[in-house]
Amino acid sequence: MATSALSKLVDKLLQHYGAPGPPPSTDPLELIIWENIAYLANDKRRAEAFVILKRTIGTRPEQILGAQHSAWQQSAKRAYFLM
């Protein structure tokens, strides 16, 4: 059975970097928030900002829409100002 070029490439990446960890959430909206809460921040800072957001605001649409701007700032501050 022939192995495709993509399969070989994936194998090399797995050997070099190891298997990726689980995603931070299985909820599609939370994954979008995860990517945008701390754009270009490293994973540690992004995770800290996400935890703060979940604890202080929440991640459901009605919680997000009802949040004050200052609450959003507190969530993002962890990612950007402590880099």
PDB file with one MODEL, atoms N, CA, C and O in Angstrom:
MODEL        1
ATOM      1  N   MET A   1       0.844  -1.177   0.000  1.00  0.00           N
ATOM      2  CA  MET A   1       0.000   0.000   0.000  1.00  0.00           C
ATOM      3  C   MET A   1       0.895   1.248   0.000  1.00  0.00           C
ATOM      4  O   MET A   1       1.762   1.397   0.862  1.00  0.00           O
ATOM      5  N   ALA A   2       0.684   2.110  -0.942  1.00  0.00           N
ATOM      6  CA  ALA A   2       1.505   3.308  -1.074  1.00  0.00           C
ATOM      7  C   ALA A   2       1.037   4.382  -0.094  1.00  0.00           C
ATOM      8  O   ALA A   2      -0.158   4.576   0.127  1.00  0.00           O
ATOM      9  N   THR A   3       2.012   5.064   0.481  1.00  0.00           N
ATOM     10  CA  THR A   3       1.707   6.156   1.400  1.00  0.00           C
ATOM     11  C   THR A   3       1.762   7.467   0.633  1.00  0.00           C
ATOM     12  O   THR A   3       2.709   7.713  -0.115  1.00  0.00           O
ATOM     13  N   SER A   4       0.769   8.295   0.811  1.00  0.00           N
ATOM     14  CA  SER A   4       0.728   9.565   0.086  1.00  0.00           C
ATOM     15  C   SER A   4       1.773  10.536   0.635  1.00  0.00           C
ATOM     16  O   SER A   4       2.268  10.372   1.750  1.00  0.00           O
ATOM     17  N   ALA A   5       2.091  11.536  -0.161  1.00  0.00           N
ATOM     18  CA  ALA A   5       3.054  12.549   0.248  1.00  0.00           C
ATOM     19  C   ALA A   5       2.565  13.283   1.496  1.00  0.00           C
ATOM     20  O   ALA A   5       3.358  13.594   2.384  1.00  0.00           O
ATOM     21  N   LEU A   6       1.271  13.558   1.565  1.00  0.00           N
ATOM     22  CA  LEU A   6       0.715  14.241   2.729  1.00  0.00           C
ATOM     23  C   LEU A   6       0.860  13.382   3.988  1.00  0.00           C
ATOM     24  O   LEU A   6       1.219  13.883   5.053  1.00  0.00           O
ATOM     25  N   SER A   7       0.583  12.117   3.858  1.00  0.00           N
ATOM     26  CA  SER A   7       0.706  11.201   4.988  1.00  0.00           C
ATOM     27  C   SER A   7       2.148  11.146   5.490  1.00  0.00           C
ATOM     28  O   SER A   7       2.384  11.125   6.698  1.00  0.00           O
ATOM     29  N   LYS A   8       3.105  11.124   4.576  1.00  0.00           N
ATOM     30  CA  LYS A   8       4.517  11.133   4.955  1.00  0.00           C
ATOM     31  C   LYS A   8       4.888  12.427   5.680  1.00  0.00           C
ATOM     32  O   LYS A   8       5.618  12.415   6.672  1.00  0.00           O
ATOM     33  N   LEU A   9       4.377  13.522   5.170  1.00  0.00           N
ATOM     34  CA  LEU A   9       4.650  14.808   5.794  1.00  0.00           C
ATOM     35  C   LEU A   9       4.069  14.864   7.213  1.00  0.00           C
ATOM     36  O   LEU A   9       4.728  15.337   8.140  1.00  0.00           O
ATOM     37  N   VAL A  10       2.853  14.387   7.373  1.00  0.00           N
ATOM     38  CA  VAL A  10       2.225  14.354   8.693  1.00  0.00           C
ATOM     39  C   VAL A  10       3.042  13.488   9.643  1.00  0.00           C
ATOM     40  O   VAL A  10       3.234  13.854  10.802  1.00  0.00           O
ATOM     41  N   ASP A  11       3.518  12.364   9.171  1.00  0.00           N
ATOM     42  CA  ASP A  11       4.349  11.478   9.989  1.00  0.00           C
ATOM     43  C   ASP A  11       5.626  12.190  10.446  1.00  0.00           C
ATOM     44  O   ASP A  11       6.025  12.067  11.604  1.00  0.00           O
ATOM     45  N   LYS A  12       6.266  12.934   9.538  1.00  0.00           N
ATOM     46  CA  LYS A  12       7.482  13.667   9.897  1.00  0.00           C
ATOM     47  C   LYS A  12       7.183  14.746  10.937  1.00  0.00           C
ATOM     48  O   LYS A  12       7.949  14.937  11.881  1.00  0.00           O
ATOM     49  N   LEU A  13       6.071  15.445  10.759  1.00  0.00           N
ATOM     50  CA  LEU A  13       5.699  16.472  11.725  1.00  0.00           C
ATOM     51  C   LEU A  13       5.425  15.867  13.107  1.00  0.00           C
ATOM     52  O   LEU A  13       5.827  16.423  14.129  1.00  0.00           O
ATOM     53  N   LEU A  14       4.742  14.731  13.122  1.00  0.00           N
ATOM     54  CA  LEU A  14       4.476  14.056  14.398  1.00  0.00           C
ATOM     55  C   LEU A  14       5.765  13.610  15.078  1.00  0.00           C
ATOM     56  O   LEU A  14       5.896  13.711  16.298  1.00  0.00           O
ATOM     57  N   GLN A  15       6.709  13.120  14.293  1.00  0.00           N
ATOM     58  CA  GLN A  15       7.989  12.699  14.860  1.00  0.00           C
ATOM     59  C   GLN A  15       8.745  13.886  15.443  1.00  0.00           C
ATOM     60  O   GLN A  15       9.364  13.778  16.502  1.00  0.00           O
ATOM     61  N   HIS A  16       8.693  15.001  14.758  1.00  0.00           N
ATOM     62  CA  HIS A  16       9.444  16.178  15.195  1.00  0.00           C
ATOM     63  C   HIS A  16       8.784  16.897  16.373  1.00  0.00           C
ATOM     64  O   HIS A  16       9.450  17.225  17.354  1.00  0.00           O
ATOM     65  N   TYR A  17       7.477  17.140  16.275  1.00  0.00           N
ATOM     66  CA  TYR A  17       6.773  17.946  17.274  1.00  0.00           C
ATOM     67  C   TYR A  17       5.959  17.135  18.283  1.00  0.00           C
ATOM     68  O   TYR A  17       5.604  17.646  19.345  1.00  0.00           O
ATOM     69  N   GLY A  18       5.668  15.902  17.966  1.00  0.00           N
ATOM     70  CA  GLY A  18       4.789  15.103  18.811  1.00  0.00           C
ATOM     71  C   GLY A  18       3.340  15.378  18.449  1.00  0.00           C
ATOM     72  O   GLY A  18       3.038  16.254  17.639  1.00  0.00           O
ATOM     73  N   ALA A  19       2.459  14.619  19.058  1.00  0.00           N
ATOM     74  CA  ALA A  19       1.026  14.785  18.780  1.00  0.00           C
ATOM     75  C   ALA A  19       0.524  16.080  19.420  1.00  0.00           C
ATOM     76  O   ALA A  19       0.964  16.440  20.512  1.00  0.00           O
ATOM     77  N   PRO A  20      -0.381  16.774  18.757  1.00  0.00           N
ATOM     78  CA  PRO A  20      -0.926  17.996  19.347  1.00  0.00           C
ATOM     79  C   PRO A  20      -1.806  17.664  20.548  1.00  0.00           C
ATOM     80  O   PRO A  20      -2.390  16.583  20.629  1.00  0.00           O
ATOM     81  N   GLY A  21      -1.887  18.596  21.461  1.00  0.00           N
ATOM     82  CA  GLY A  21      -2.754  18.419  22.621  1.00  0.00           C
ATOM     83  C   GLY A  21      -4.207  18.580  22.219  1.00  0.00           C
ATOM     84  O   GLY A  21      -4.512  18.942  21.083  1.00  0.00           O
ATOM     85  N   PRO A  22      -5.087  18.314  23.144  1.00  0.00           N
ATOM     86  CA  PRO A  22      -6.517  18.466  22.840  1.00  0.00           C
ATOM     87  C   PRO A  22      -6.863  19.939  22.652  1.00  0.00           C
ATOM     88  O   PRO A  22      -6.169  20.805  23.185  1.00  0.00           O
ATOM     89  N   PRO A  23      -7.901  20.233  21.918  1.00  0.00           N
ATOM     90  CA  PRO A  23      -8.306  21.632  21.756  1.00  0.00           C
ATOM     91  C   PRO A  23      -8.791  22.188  23.096  1.00  0.00           C
ATOM     92  O   PRO A  23      -9.197  21.420  23.969  1.00  0.00           O
ATOM     93  N   PRO A  24      -8.757  23.491  23.268  1.00  0.00           N
ATOM     94  CA  PRO A  24      -9.171  24.097  24.535  1.00  0.00           C
ATOM     95  C   PRO A  24     -10.663  23.944  24.805  1.00  0.00           C
ATOM     96  O   PRO A  24     -11.108  24.105  25.941  1.00  0.00           O
ATOM     97  N   SER A  25     -11.423  23.642  23.787  1.00  0.00           N
ATOM     98  CA  SER A  25     -12.872  23.479  23.920  1.00  0.00           C
ATOM     99  C   SER A  25     -13.369  22.669  22.733  1.00  0.00           C
ATOM    100  O   SER A  25     -12.692  22.566  21.710  1.00  0.00           O
ATOM    101  N   THR A  26     -14.545  22.101  22.877  1.00  0.00           N
ATOM    102  CA  THR A  26     -15.185  21.442  21.742  1.00  0.00           C
ATOM    103  C   THR A  26     -16.352  22.269  21.224  1.00  0.00           C
ATOM    104  O   THR A  26     -17.004  21.893  20.250  1.00  0.00           O
ATOM    105  N   ASP A  27     -16.609  23.381  21.868  1.00  0.00           N
ATOM    106  CA  ASP A  27     -17.690  24.278  21.462  1.00  0.00           C
ATOM    107  C   ASP A  27     -17.188  25.193  20.343  1.00  0.00           C
ATOM    108  O   ASP A  27     -16.185  25.880  20.532  1.00  0.00           O
ATOM    109  N   PRO A  28     -17.847  25.222  19.195  1.00  0.00           N
ATOM    110  CA  PRO A  28     -17.372  26.042  18.077  1.00  0.00           C
ATOM    111  C   PRO A  28     -17.234  27.528  18.415  1.00  0.00           C
ATOM    112  O   PRO A  28     -16.255  28.158  18.014  1.00  0.00           O
ATOM    113  N   LEU A  29     -18.192  28.094  19.142  1.00  0.00           N
ATOM    114  CA  LEU A  29     -18.096  29.511  19.499  1.00  0.00           C
ATOM    115  C   LEU A  29     -16.906  29.752  20.415  1.00  0.00           C
ATOM    116  O   LEU A  29     -16.192  30.742  20.250  1.00  0.00           O
ATOM    117  N   GLU A  30     -16.681  28.869  21.375  1.00  0.00           N
ATOM    118  CA  GLU A  30     -15.542  29.036  22.274  1.00  0.00           C
ATOM    119  C   GLU A  30     -14.221  28.949  21.515  1.00  0.00           C
ATOM    120  O   GLU A  30     -13.264  29.633  21.874  1.00  0.00           O
ATOM    121  N   LEU A  31     -14.151  28.128  20.483  1.00  0.00           N
ATOM    122  CA  LEU A  31     -12.926  28.055  19.682  1.00  0.00           C
ATOM    123  C   LEU A  31     -12.682  29.356  18.928  1.00  0.00           C
ATOM    124  O   LEU A  31     -11.538  29.790  18.792  1.00  0.00           O
ATOM    125  N   ILE A  32     -13.737  29.971  18.444  1.00  0.00           N
ATOM    126  CA  ILE A  32     -13.591  31.276  17.779  1.00  0.00           C
ATOM    127  C   ILE A  32     -13.130  32.323  18.785  1.00  0.00           C
ATOM    128  O   ILE A  32     -12.242  33.125  18.496  1.00  0.00           O
ATOM    129  N   ILE A  33     -13.737  32.313  19.966  1.00  0.00           N
ATOM    130  CA  ILE A  33     -13.327  33.251  21.020  1.00  0.00           C
ATOM    131  C   ILE A  33     -11.868  33.003  21.390  1.00  0.00           C
ATOM    132  O   ILE A  33     -11.093  33.950  21.529  1.00  0.00           O
ATOM    133  N   TRP A  34     -11.491  31.739  21.549  1.00  0.00           N
ATOM    134  CA  TRP A  34     -10.117  31.366  21.896  1.00  0.00           C
ATOM    135  C   TRP A  34      -9.123  31.989  20.908  1.00  0.00           C
ATOM    136  O   TRP A  34      -8.098  32.536  21.314  1.00  0.00           O
ATOM    137  N   GLU A  35      -9.428  31.904  19.637  1.00  0.00           N
ATOM    138  CA  GLU A  35      -8.532  32.440  18.617  1.00  0.00           C
ATOM    139  C   GLU A  35      -8.470  33.959  18.627  1.00  0.00           C
ATOM    140  O   GLU A  35      -7.465  34.541  18.220  1.00  0.00           O
ATOM    141  N   ASN A  36      -9.533  34.604  19.088  1.00  0.00           N
ATOM    142  CA  ASN A  36      -9.600  36.059  18.998  1.00  0.00           C
ATOM    143  C   ASN A  36      -9.401  36.798  20.303  1.00  0.00           C
ATOM    144  O   ASN A  36      -9.175  38.008  20.282  1.00  0.00           O
ATOM    145  N   ILE A  37      -9.474  36.126  21.432  1.00  0.00           N
ATOM    146  CA  ILE A  37      -9.355  36.806  22.718  1.00  0.00           C
ATOM    147  C   ILE A  37      -7.982  37.441  22.887  1.00  0.00           C
ATOM    148  O   ILE A  37      -7.857  38.486  23.525  1.00  0.00           O
ATOM    149  N   ALA A  38      -6.979  36.835  22.336  1.00  0.00           N
ATOM    150  CA  ALA A  38      -5.620  37.346  22.490  1.00  0.00           C
ATOM    151  C   ALA A  38      -4.849  37.099  21.204  1.00  0.00           C
ATOM    152  O   ALA A  38      -3.909  36.305  21.175  1.00  0.00           O
ATOM    153  N   TYR A  39      -5.242  37.765  20.172  1.00  0.00           N
ATOM    154  CA  TYR A  39      -4.646  37.588  18.854  1.00  0.00           C
ATOM    155  C   TYR A  39      -3.137  37.806  18.911  1.00  0.00           C
ATOM    156  O   TYR A  39      -2.670  38.824  19.422  1.00  0.00           O
ATOM    157  N   LEU A  40      -2.398  36.873  18.400  1.00  0.00           N
ATOM    158  CA  LEU A  40      -0.936  36.852  18.331  1.00  0.00           C
ATOM    159  C   LEU A  40      -0.245  36.673  19.685  1.00  0.00           C
ATOM    160  O   LEU A  40       0.981  36.768  19.756  1.00  0.00           O
ATOM    161  N   ALA A  41      -0.982  36.420  20.742  1.00  0.00           N
ATOM    162  CA  ALA A  41      -0.362  36.117  22.033  1.00  0.00           C
ATOM    163  C   ALA A  41       0.059  34.647  22.026  1.00  0.00           C
ATOM    164  O   ALA A  41      -0.452  33.848  21.241  1.00  0.00           O
ATOM    165  N   ASN A  42       0.994  34.303  22.908  1.00  0.00           N
ATOM    166  CA  ASN A  42       1.379  32.895  22.980  1.00  0.00           C
ATOM    167  C   ASN A  42       0.269  32.088  23.656  1.00  0.00           C
ATOM    168  O   ASN A  42      -0.664  32.654  24.226  1.00  0.00           O
ATOM    169  N   ASP A  43       0.379  30.780  23.585  1.00  0.00           N
ATOM    170  CA  ASP A  43      -0.697  29.914  24.089  1.00  0.00           C
ATOM    171  C   ASP A  43      -0.946  30.088  25.583  1.00  0.00           C
ATOM    172  O   ASP A  43      -2.090  30.012  26.031  1.00  0.00           O
ATOM    173  N   LYS A  44       0.105  30.318  26.353  1.00  0.00           N
ATOM    174  CA  LYS A  44      -0.056  30.493  27.801  1.00  0.00           C
ATOM    175  C   LYS A  44      -0.880  31.743  28.100  1.00  0.00           C
ATOM    176  O   LYS A  44      -1.817  31.696  28.898  1.00  0.00           O
ATOM    177  N   ARG A  45      -0.539  32.834  27.476  1.00  0.00           N
ATOM    178  CA  ARG A  45      -1.274  34.093  27.698  1.00  0.00           C
ATOM    179  C   ARG A  45      -2.712  33.994  27.172  1.00  0.00           C
ATOM    180  O   ARG A  45      -3.648  34.490  27.799  1.00  0.00           O
ATOM    181  N   ARG A  46      -2.867  33.357  26.031  1.00  0.00           N
ATOM    182  CA  ARG A  46      -4.202  33.178  25.459  1.00  0.00           C
ATOM    183  C   ARG A  46      -5.070  32.365  26.420  1.00  0.00           C
ATOM    184  O   ARG A  46      -6.235  32.696  26.640  1.00  0.00           O
ATOM    185  N   ALA A  47      -4.502  31.305  26.990  1.00  0.00           N
ATOM    186  CA  ALA A  47      -5.250  30.467  27.936  1.00  0.00           C
ATOM    187  C   ALA A  47      -5.647  31.263  29.177  1.00  0.00           C
ATOM    188  O   ALA A  47      -6.764  31.124  29.677  1.00  0.00           O
ATOM    189  N   GLU A  48      -4.739  32.091  29.670  1.00  0.00           N
ATOM    190  CA  GLU A  48      -5.047  32.914  30.844  1.00  0.00           C
ATOM    191  C   GLU A  48      -6.175  33.889  30.542  1.00  0.00           C
ATOM    192  O   GLU A  48      -7.088  34.059  31.350  1.00  0.00           O
ATOM    193  N   ALA A  49      -6.111  34.531  29.379  1.00  0.00           N
ATOM    194  CA  ALA A  49      -7.164  35.470  28.999  1.00  0.00           C
ATOM    195  C   ALA A  49      -8.503  34.754  28.835  1.00  0.00           C
ATOM    196  O   ALA A  49      -9.543  35.283  29.226  1.00  0.00           O
ATOM    197  N   PHE A  50      -8.478  33.566  28.264  1.00  0.00           N
ATOM    198  CA  PHE A  50      -9.697  32.800  28.045  1.00  0.00           C
ATOM    199  C   PHE A  50     -10.332  32.391  29.374  1.00  0.00           C
ATOM    200  O   PHE A  50     -11.549  32.480  29.537  1.00  0.00           O
ATOM    201  N   VAL A  51      -9.516  31.948  30.315  1.00  0.00           N
ATOM    202  CA  VAL A  51     -10.029  31.562  31.636  1.00  0.00           C
ATOM    203  C   VAL A  51     -10.657  32.768  32.332  1.00  0.00           C
ATOM    204  O   VAL A  51     -11.729  32.655  32.925  1.00  0.00           O
ATOM    205  N   ILE A  52      -9.999  33.906  32.261  1.00  0.00           N
ATOM    206  CA  ILE A  52     -10.542  35.124  32.870  1.00  0.00           C
ATOM    207  C   ILE A  52     -11.868  35.485  32.216  1.00  0.00           C
ATOM    208  O   ILE A  52     -12.831  35.820  32.905  1.00  0.00           O
ATOM    209  N   LEU A  53     -11.923  35.418  30.892  1.00  0.00           N
ATOM    210  CA  LEU A  53     -13.156  35.720  30.175  1.00  0.00           C
ATOM    211  C   LEU A  53     -14.288  34.785  30.595  1.00  0.00           C
ATOM    212  O   LEU A  53     -15.396  35.241  30.879  1.00  0.00           O
ATOM    213  N   LYS A  54     -14.018  33.483  30.636  1.00  0.00           N
ATOM    214  CA  LYS A  54     -15.056  32.524  31.028  1.00  0.00           C
ATOM    215  C   LYS A  54     -15.547  32.791  32.449  1.00  0.00           C
ATOM    216  O   LYS A  54     -16.740  32.673  32.729  1.00  0.00           O
ATOM    217  N   ARG A  55     -14.629  33.150  33.340  1.00  0.00           N
ATOM    218  CA  ARG A  55     -14.984  33.369  34.736  1.00  0.00           C
ATOM    219  C   ARG A  55     -15.722  34.700  34.940  1.00  0.00           C
ATOM    220  O   ARG A  55     -16.663  34.762  35.732  1.00  0.00           O
ATOM    221  N   THR A  56     -15.317  35.742  34.250  1.00  0.00           N
ATOM    222  CA  THR A  56     -15.880  37.065  34.500  1.00  0.00           C
ATOM    223  C   THR A  56     -17.063  37.431  33.603  1.00  0.00           C
ATOM    224  O   THR A  56     -17.973  38.138  34.036  1.00  0.00           O
ATOM    225  N   ILE A  57     -17.054  36.961  32.378  1.00  0.00           N
ATOM    226  CA  ILE A  57     -18.107  37.317  31.421  1.00  0.00           C
ATOM    227  C   ILE A  57     -18.932  36.093  31.039  1.00  0.00           C
ATOM    228  O   ILE A  57     -20.162  36.122  31.083  1.00  0.00           O
ATOM    229  N   GLY A  58     -18.246  35.025  30.668  1.00  0.00           N
ATOM    230  CA  GLY A  58     -18.902  33.840  30.121  1.00  0.00           C
ATOM    231  C   GLY A  58     -18.665  33.790  28.628  1.00  0.00           C
ATOM    232  O   GLY A  58     -18.118  34.727  28.048  1.00  0.00           O
ATOM    233  N   THR A  59     -19.070  32.713  28.015  1.00  0.00           N
ATOM    234  CA  THR A  59     -18.822  32.558  26.577  1.00  0.00           C
ATOM    235  C   THR A  59     -20.095  32.334  25.770  1.00  0.00           C
ATOM    236  O   THR A  59     -20.020  32.051  24.574  1.00  0.00           O
ATOM    237  N   ARG A  60     -21.237  32.452  26.387  1.00  0.00           N
ATOM    238  CA  ARG A  60     -22.495  32.329  25.663  1.00  0.00           C
ATOM    239  C   ARG A  60     -22.808  33.679  25.007  1.00  0.00           C
ATOM    240  O   ARG A  60     -22.446  34.727  25.543  1.00  0.00           O
ATOM    241  N   PRO A  61     -23.467  33.657  23.869  1.00  0.00           N
ATOM    242  CA  PRO A  61     -23.749  34.901  23.148  1.00  0.00           C
ATOM    243  C   PRO A  61     -24.410  35.984  24.011  1.00  0.00           C
ATOM    244  O   PRO A  61     -24.023  37.150  23.939  1.00  0.00           O
ATOM    245  N   GLU A  62     -25.395  35.607  24.818  1.00  0.00           N
ATOM    246  CA  GLU A  62     -26.072  36.619  25.636  1.00  0.00           C
ATOM    247  C   GLU A  62     -25.148  37.210  26.699  1.00  0.00           C
ATOM    248  O   GLU A  62     -25.298  38.374  27.069  1.00  0.00           O
ATOM    249  N   GLN A  63     -24.200  36.422  27.192  1.00  0.00           N
ATOM    250  CA  GLN A  63     -23.229  36.923  28.167  1.00  0.00           C
ATOM    251  C   GLN A  63     -22.256  37.885  27.490  1.00  0.00           C
ATOM    252  O   GLN A  63     -21.913  38.932  28.041  1.00  0.00           O
ATOM    253  N   ILE A  64     -21.827  37.521  26.311  1.00  0.00           N
ATOM    254  CA  ILE A  64     -20.894  38.360  25.563  1.00  0.00           C
ATOM    255  C   ILE A  64     -21.538  39.685  25.189  1.00  0.00           C
ATOM    256  O   ILE A  64     -20.931  40.743  25.356  1.00  0.00           O
ATOM    257  N   LEU A  65     -22.759  39.631  24.685  1.00  0.00           N
ATOM    258  CA  LEU A  65     -23.451  40.858  24.280  1.00  0.00           C
ATOM    259  C   LEU A  65     -23.747  41.772  25.459  1.00  0.00           C
ATOM    260  O   LEU A  65     -23.781  42.993  25.305  1.00  0.00           O
ATOM    261  N   GLY A  66     -23.959  41.194  26.629  1.00  0.00           N
ATOM    262  CA  GLY A  66     -24.281  41.998  27.801  1.00  0.00           C
ATOM    263  C   GLY A  66     -23.078  42.507  28.569  1.00  0.00           C
ATOM    264  O   GLY A  66     -23.238  43.244  29.542  1.00  0.00           O
ATOM    265  N   ALA A  67     -21.881  42.132  28.156  1.00  0.00           N
ATOM    266  CA  ALA A  67     -20.676  42.497  28.909  1.00  0.00           C
ATOM    267  C   ALA A  67     -20.284  43.950  28.681  1.00  0.00           C
ATOM    268  O   ALA A  67     -20.434  44.493  27.587  1.00  0.00           O
ATOM    269  N   GLN A  68     -19.786  44.550  29.727  1.00  0.00           N
ATOM    270  CA  GLN A  68     -19.249  45.908  29.637  1.00  0.00           C
ATOM    271  C   GLN A  68     -17.885  45.868  28.938  1.00  0.00           C
ATOM    272  O   GLN A  68     -17.161  44.875  29.014  1.00  0.00           O
ATOM    273  N   HIS A  69     -17.557  46.954  28.268  1.00  0.00           N
ATOM    274  CA  HIS A  69     -16.271  47.049  27.575  1.00  0.00           C
ATOM    275  C   HIS A  69     -15.115  46.838  28.554  1.00  0.00           C
ATOM    276  O   HIS A  69     -14.120  46.200  28.210  1.00  0.00           O
ATOM    277  N   SER A  70     -15.239  47.362  29.752  1.00  0.00           N
ATOM    278  CA  SER A  70     -14.169  47.232  30.747  1.00  0.00           C
ATOM    279  C   SER A  70     -13.924  45.773  31.123  1.00  0.00           C
ATOM    280  O   SER A  70     -12.790  45.395  31.416  1.00  0.00           O
ATOM    281  N   ALA A  71     -14.967  44.951  31.119  1.00  0.00           N
ATOM    282  CA  ALA A  71     -14.793  43.530  31.417  1.00  0.00           C
ATOM    283  C   ALA A  71     -13.980  42.843  30.327  1.00  0.00           C
ATOM    284  O   ALA A  71     -13.145  41.985  30.614  1.00  0.00           O
ATOM    285  N   TRP A  72     -14.227  43.222  29.076  1.00  0.00           N
ATOM    286  CA  TRP A  72     -13.439  42.675  27.964  1.00  0.00           C
ATOM    287  C   TRP A  72     -11.982  43.094  28.100  1.00  0.00           C
ATOM    288  O   TRP A  72     -11.077  42.293  27.863  1.00  0.00           O
ATOM    289  N   GLN A  73     -11.757  44.325  28.475  1.00  0.00           N
ATOM    290  CA  GLN A  73     -10.389  44.812  28.631  1.00  0.00           C
ATOM    291  C   GLN A  73      -9.637  44.004  29.680  1.00  0.00           C
ATOM    292  O   GLN A  73      -8.466  43.677  29.487  1.00  0.00           O
ATOM    293  N   GLN A  74     -10.286  43.683  30.770  1.00  0.00           N
ATOM    294  CA  GLN A  74      -9.642  42.907  31.824  1.00  0.00           C
ATOM    295  C   GLN A  74      -9.231  41.523  31.311  1.00  0.00           C
ATOM    296  O   GLN A  74      -8.170  41.017  31.677  1.00  0.00           O
ATOM    297  N   SER A  75     -10.047  40.926  30.484  1.00  0.00           N
ATOM    298  CA  SER A  75      -9.734  39.607  29.941  1.00  0.00           C
ATOM    299  C   SER A  75      -8.533  39.672  29.002  1.00  0.00           C
ATOM    300  O   SER A  75      -7.631  38.837  29.076  1.00  0.00           O
ATOM    301  N   ALA A  76      -8.527  40.648  28.141  1.00  0.00           N
ATOM    302  CA  ALA A  76      -7.458  40.752  27.147  1.00  0.00           C
ATOM    303  C   ALA A  76      -6.164  41.289  27.750  1.00  0.00           C
ATOM    304  O   ALA A  76      -5.079  40.988  27.252  1.00  0.00           O
ATOM    305  N   LYS A  77      -6.266  42.072  28.803  1.00  0.00           N
ATOM    306  CA  LYS A  77      -5.076  42.675  29.406  1.00  0.00           C
ATOM    307  C   LYS A  77      -4.056  41.616  29.811  1.00  0.00           C
ATOM    308  O   LYS A  77      -2.852  41.827  29.664  1.00  0.00           O
ATOM    309  N   ARG A  78      -4.519  40.506  30.307  1.00  0.00           N
ATOM    310  CA  ARG A  78      -3.616  39.441  30.760  1.00  0.00           C
ATOM    311  C   ARG A  78      -2.737  38.949  29.609  1.00  0.00           C
ATOM    312  O   ARG A  78      -1.567  38.628  29.816  1.00  0.00           O
ATOM    313  N   ALA A  79      -3.278  38.890  28.441  1.00  0.00           N
ATOM    314  CA  ALA A  79      -2.521  38.388  27.295  1.00  0.00           C
ATOM    315  C   ALA A  79      -1.538  39.405  26.760  1.00  0.00           C
ATOM    316  O   ALA A  79      -0.436  39.036  26.353  1.00  0.00           O
ATOM    317  N   TYR A  80      -1.901  40.665  26.748  1.00  0.00           N
ATOM    318  CA  TYR A  80      -1.089  41.653  26.059  1.00  0.00           C
ATOM    319  C   TYR A  80      -0.116  42.412  26.954  1.00  0.00           C
ATOM    320  O   TYR A  80       1.015  42.672  26.544  1.00  0.00           O
ATOM    321  N   PHE A  81      -0.518  42.759  28.129  1.00  0.00           N
ATOM    322  CA  PHE A  81       0.325  43.637  28.943  1.00  0.00           C
ATOM    323  C   PHE A  81       1.325  42.887  29.792  1.00  0.00           C
ATOM    324  O   PHE A  81       2.171  43.511  30.434  1.00  0.00           O
ATOM    325  N   LEU A  82       1.255  41.573  29.816  1.00  0.00           N
ATOM    326  CA  LEU A  82       2.205  40.796  30.610  1.00  0.00           C
ATOM    327  C   LEU A  82       3.110  39.948  29.730  1.00  0.00           C
ATOM    328  O   LEU A  82       3.754  39.017  30.214  1.00  0.00           O
ATOM    329  N   MET A  83       3.160  40.259  28.457  1.00  0.00           N
ATOM    330  CA  MET A  83       3.970  39.465  27.526  1.00  0.00           C
ATOM    331  C   MET A  83       5.443  39.747  27.734  1.00  0.00           C
ATOM    332  O   MET A  83       6.285  39.173  27.044  1.00  0.00           O
TER     333      MET A  83
ENDMDL
END
